[in-house]
Amino acid sequence: MKSHPAGFYVLWFTEMWERLSFYLMRALCVLYMVGPLGMNKAQALEWFGLYQGAVYLTPLAGGMLADRKIGIKRAVVLGALIMVAGHLVMTIEHKMALLGAMALLALGGGLFKPNMQALLSGLYPPGDERHDRAFGMFYVAINAGALLAPIFGHLLQRRYGWGMAFGFAGVGMCAGLAVFLVFNRYIVDCRSTLTAATGVPLDPEAAPPFRPEDPPDTGRRVAAVVGCSLLASLFWAVFYSDGGTLTLWAVESVRGAADKAALTAAINPACILLLTTPIAWGLAAWGRRRGRTVSTATKMLLGFISAACACGLLVAGAGGSAKDVSVAWLAGFYLLITVGELLINPMGTALVAKIAPPRWKSFLLGVWLLSSSLGSTLSGELGRLWPHLSHSAYFAVLLGLPLCSASALLLLWGPLSEVLRQTELGARRTLEPQPRRGARLQLLRGERKAA
């Protein structure tokens, strides 16, 4: 098994610090709004949903800006700097400062997120078997930051106050940016020039950059990405209840969690670190038994079903508006929703990176992140119902979302499978060695002489 390029580890460390800053905001933001800022719960949940939606909406423009104007690496650096400024503004305890900080964090994330994934995909030439595995490993590794974020955030907030907790996230972003700048020479885009198999020199000085034409099925590929993104948005509406309604439920109803609600945000990344390998082994064993690998569409369907089961646990555990609920119900939800996340998110990202036409890659990765934006915004809008419905009724509303996604995916199964098949065939043809132009001329001359 070939090792990953050095640039993989540079990107991993940079992304880990960005994840730490994002998850720290998720763990503390709603508690901060209903606490020191004195906002009511419905307003806090709506603001939080809009903030998360903006974080995943801006990558659409960030990907286009990087593709067409400033370049991918410059976009990452600029995005990181803007996020550092956002975390510094968060240290000011005022509603207007909160709005300004959220805007900066959303703008910075829009430049940072899709272009980090584009850089990761570019480390591997077309058809490289390490490509999908890299996205899975990347997803696991960066959850180290997601796991540490609520723990450090909770401890710093309790000991030093809210400003110190939010400021720590800014310091972390500075560390990630420093690593990216110092070691960026190891981040090499293998797709920017033709590979040796095509007969064109790899040296950029010896040949112009490779700018491939769009494949003939570009329209179907774009439609597949958009369709998968819309289905995933309903999953994210459930998933992003973490940090919002689930945090408030922990404060209001879960036994022993009232003063430790921020720590519940650590359950999801902990489950990711524990479950990723067993799930990968299980899928591989299932694929061997069937004689072929498990398709991305099958993984997504299983992810939606797992999310529905997670919501079913909340409906059963809430029991109307019951108080003194066992934390086991909350832990069970996180366990099942994490299974769904692992089956949908990293493989979905790898799917988009694989089927996206080269000139559309960053843009379509932004479209995939747009699904998180739609889901986050929907989660915030649904949060306005929280004070008016019983807890079990609210969780029943969430239950309907992944069930809708699973049903729609079954209807789109055939077209999505065909796009994947055609993409894999195209990748194999790209890897077939092509003779150099000089070699082809010599071959033709030799044939003429033989004739």
N, C-alpha and C positions, 0 to 999 in steps of 0.2 A: 504494500500500500504506500503510495507516494505521499510524502509530507506536504504540508501546505506552505505556500510562499511566505517569506518574512513579512510582507505587507499585510497578511491576514492578522498577525498578532498586533501590529500597529493599529489597525482599524478596530480590533477587539478592545484594546485598552482605551482608545478614544471613546468608543461607543459606551463602554462600561460607565464612564463618568457622566456621560449625557443621560444614561438611564437612571443613574443615582439621583441626578437633579430632578428628573421628571417624576420619578416615583416618590421622592420626598414631597413634592408639591401635591401629588395625589393623596398621600397619607395625611397631610396637615391642612390642606387648603380649606375644606369645608369646616373643620373644627375651628380654624382661625376666623372664618367669616361669622360663624354663629357665636363665637366666643368674644375675643377682644373687639371685633368690629360691630357686634351687636345686630347682625342681619337675621331676618327670620329664616326658617328652614327652607321654605319654598323658594325664596329668592336666592339663598346660598346654593341650593341644588341647581337652579337654572343658570346662575353665573358659572358654576363649576362645569356644567355640561357644555355651555357655550365656549368656555376657555379650552376644554379638551377638544371640542369640535374644531376650533380655530387652529389648534396645534396640528391637527391632521388635515385641515383644509389647505393651509398655506404651502405644503409640499407640492401641490399641483403647479403653482406659479414658480416655486423654487426650482423644480425640476426643469421647467421650460427655460427659466433664466440661465441655469447652468448649461443646458444643452446649446443654447443659441447665442449667449452673450459672454458670460464671465468665466465659464469653465467650471468643471466639477470641483477641483481642489480649492479654488478661490471661494466657491460658494460654501464649502464646509467651514473654512476659516472665518468668513464673514458671519455665518450663522452662529458659530460658537461665541464670537465676540459679542454679538447682540444678546445671546442668552446670558452671558456673564453680566451684562448691564441689567438685564431683567431681574436676575436674582439679587443684585445689589439694591435695586429699587424696592424689592419685596421687603427689605429690612425696615422700611418706613411704614409705621403703623397707621395707615389712613386708607379710606376707600378709594380715593383718586389714585394713590400710589399703587394700590392693588390692581386697578384697571390698567394703568400704565405698564406695570410689570407683566401682566398677562399678555398685553399686546406685544411687548418686546419678546417674551418667551415664545409666543406663537410665530412671530416673524422669523426669529432665529431658528426655530425648529423646522420651519418650512424650507430654509436653505440647507439645513444640516441633514435631516433624515433621509430624503430620497437619494441624495448624492453620496452618502455613506454606503447605501446599499448598491448603488451603481458602481462605486469604486470596488466593493467586494466582488461583485459579479465580474468586473473587468479583469480581476486577477487571474481568471481561468479561461483558457482558450475554448472555442466552441466544441461541445461534445466531451469535455473533461469530466470524468466520473466524480471528481472531487467537488464539483460545483454545488450540487444539492446538499452534499454532506457538510460543506462549509457553511451554508445557511443554517443548517440544524445546529452545528457546533457554535456558531456565532450567537444564535438565539439563546442557547444554554449559558454561554459564557457571560453575556451581558446581563443575565439575570442575577449574577453576583452583585452588581450594582443595585438592582431592584430589591434584592433581599436586605442589603445593608441600609438602604435609604430610610425606611420607616423606623428602623432600630436607632440609627444615629439621630434622625429627626426627633423622635420621641424623647430620647435622653437629653439632647441639647435643649429642646424646648422646655423640659421640666427643670433643668438645672440653670440655664442661662437666658431663657426667654425665646420668643418667636423670632426676633431679628437674628439672633445667632444661628438658629436652625436654618433659616432661609439663606443666610450668608454662607453657610457651609457648602450649600449646593453650588454657589458661584465659585468658591475656591476649587471645588472638584472639577468644574468645567474648565478652569484655567489649567489644571493639571493635565486634563485630556488634550486640550489644545496644544500645550507645550510638547507633548509626546508626538502629536501629529506633525507639528512643524519641524521638529528635530529629525524625525525618521521618515519623512514623507518620500524620500528618494527610493524607499523600498516598495512604494505603492505604484506598481507598473501596470498599465492597461494593456493586456495581451491582445485586445481586440482593436486597438487603434492602428495597428499595422497588420499587413497580411502575414500569416504564419509561414514557416519555412515550407510547409507542405504545398503551398500554392506556387512556389517557385519565385516569389518576390522577396528580396532581402529584408531582414528584420530591422536592419539599421535605419533609423529615420533619416539619417543624412544621405543614405544611398537611394531612398525611395520616398515618395510623398506619402502622407498618412492615408490609410485605407478608409474610404468612405463608401461603404456598401450601399447598393440600391435597396429600396424596400422590396420585400418578397411579394409575389403575386397575390398571396392570401392575407395581405396586411389588414384589410377590412375585417375579415373574420377573426383575426388575432386580437384586434382592438375590441371587437364586440365581446369576445370571450373574457377579456380582462374586465370590461365594464360589467358584464353579467355576474361574474364571480364577486366583484367588489360590492355590488348591490346586495347580493345574498349575504355576504359577510357582514354588511352593516347592521343587519338585524341581530347577528350574534354579538357584535360589539356593543349594541344597546344594552344587552344583558350584562356583558362582561364589565362595562364601565359603571355599573351600579356600585362596584368596589370604589371606595373613596367618596361615594355619595350616599345613596339611601342605605347601603349595607353598613356604612360607618355610623349613620344615625341609628339604625336598628340595633347595632352593637351597644351604643350609648343608652338607648331607651329600654331595651328588652333582654339583651344577652347577659346571662349571669356572670358577674365578675369582670365585665369588659368596659364598664362606664368610664373609668379613668385610664384605660389602656386601648381605646378604640383605634388609635393610630397604628398600633402594632399588628392589627388584623391585616393590614396591607402587606405584611411580610409573608403571609401564608401562601399566597399565589406564587411568588418567585421560589419559595422553598419547595413547593410541590413541583415546580418546573424542574428544579435541579434533581429531585428525587425520581421523577416519573419519566423523564426524557429517554433514558437508556432502556428501561423496561418496555416502554411503548415501541421504541425503534426495534428492539429484539422481537417483540411480539408481531409487529408488522412484517419483519423479514421472515420469520418462521411461517407466518400465514402465506406469504408470497411463495416460499419454497414449496409448501404443500400444494398450492394451486398451480405451480409451474410457471408463474410470472409475477412480477412485482405488483404490489397493490397500487392502484392508480391514485392520482391526486384527487379526482372526483370522489372516489370511495372514501378517502381520508376525510374530505370535507363533510360528506354525508354523516359519517360516524361522529365527527365533531359537533354537528348540529344536534344529533340525537343525544350526545353527552350533555350538551348545554340544556336541553329540554329536561333531562333527568335532574340536573342541578337545580333548576327552578322548581321542579316538583318537590324536591326536598325542602325548599324554603316554604312552599305552600303548606306542606305537612307540619313543619316545625313552628311556623308562626301561629297557627291555630286561631285565626281571628286577629286579635291584637294582644295576644298573650304576653305577659311579663315573665321575667325569670326563665327565659328560654335557655336550654343547654347550649353551650358553645359547640357541641358536636354537630348540630344542624348547620351552623355556619361553616365549620371545618369541612363537612361533607360537600357543601356547595362549592367551596374553593377547590376541593379535590376534583370534582367532576367538571367544573368549568375550566380547570387547567388542562384536563385531558382534551377538552374541546379546543382550547387554544393551541395546544401542541399539534393537533391534527389539522388546524386551519391556518394559523398564522405563518410559521416558518416555511411550510410547504407551499402555501399560497404565494408568499413572496418569491420563493424560488421558481414557482410556476410562471409568475409574471416576468421575472428576469429572463426566463428561458424562452418564452414564446413572443416576447416583445420584439418587434423589428428594431435593428440596431439604432436607427436614428430617433426612435420613439422611447428608448429605454427609460431614461430618467422621468420623462413625462408620464409613462404608464405606471412606473413605480409610485409616482405621485398620485395617480388615479387609485391605485390599490390602497394607499394611505388615506385617500378620501373616504373609503368605506369606514375607517375608524372615525373620521370627522362626522359623517352622517350618524353613525351609531352613538357617538358621544353626545351630539346635539339632541338626538331623540331621547337618550337617557336623561338629559337635563330637563327636557320638556315633560317627560313622564314623571320626573321628580316633583313637579308641581302638584301631582295628584297625591303625593305621600301624606300630607296632613289630612286629606279628605277621605281616604279609603282605609279599610282595615288592612293590616299587614299582609294577611293571607290573600286578600283580594288583589292587592297591588302586585304581589309575586305571581298571581295567576295571570295577570296581564303580561308580565315578562315571559311567562311560559309559552304564550302563543307565538312569540317572535321566532325562536329557533324552529318551531314546528312549521311555520310558514316557509322558512328558508329550506328546510329538508324537502318539503313538498315541491317547491319550485325547482330545486336542483334535480330531482327525479325527472321533471319535465324537460330539462335542458341537457340531460345526460348524453344523448347521441351527438349533438353538435359539438359539445365540449370535448368529447373523446376523439372526434375526428380531427379537431384542431391540434390536439396533443400529438396524435399519430403523424400528421403531416409535418409538424415541427421537428419531431425526432428524425423523420426521413431526411428533411433538409439538413439537419446537423450532421448526419452521416455522410451526405454528399459533400458537405464542406470539408470534411476531414480526409476525403479521398485525395491522394497525391496527384497533382497536376504537373505535367512536364513544363520546364521553363520554355520561354519563347524560342531561345536559341536551340534548345534540345529538340523542339518540334520541327524547326527548319532542317536540322541535320537528319531527323528521321524521314522527312519528306524527300530530301535529296537522296538518301540511301535507298528509299523505295524506287525512285526514278531510275537510279543506276542499275538496280537489280532487274527492273523491267527491260 
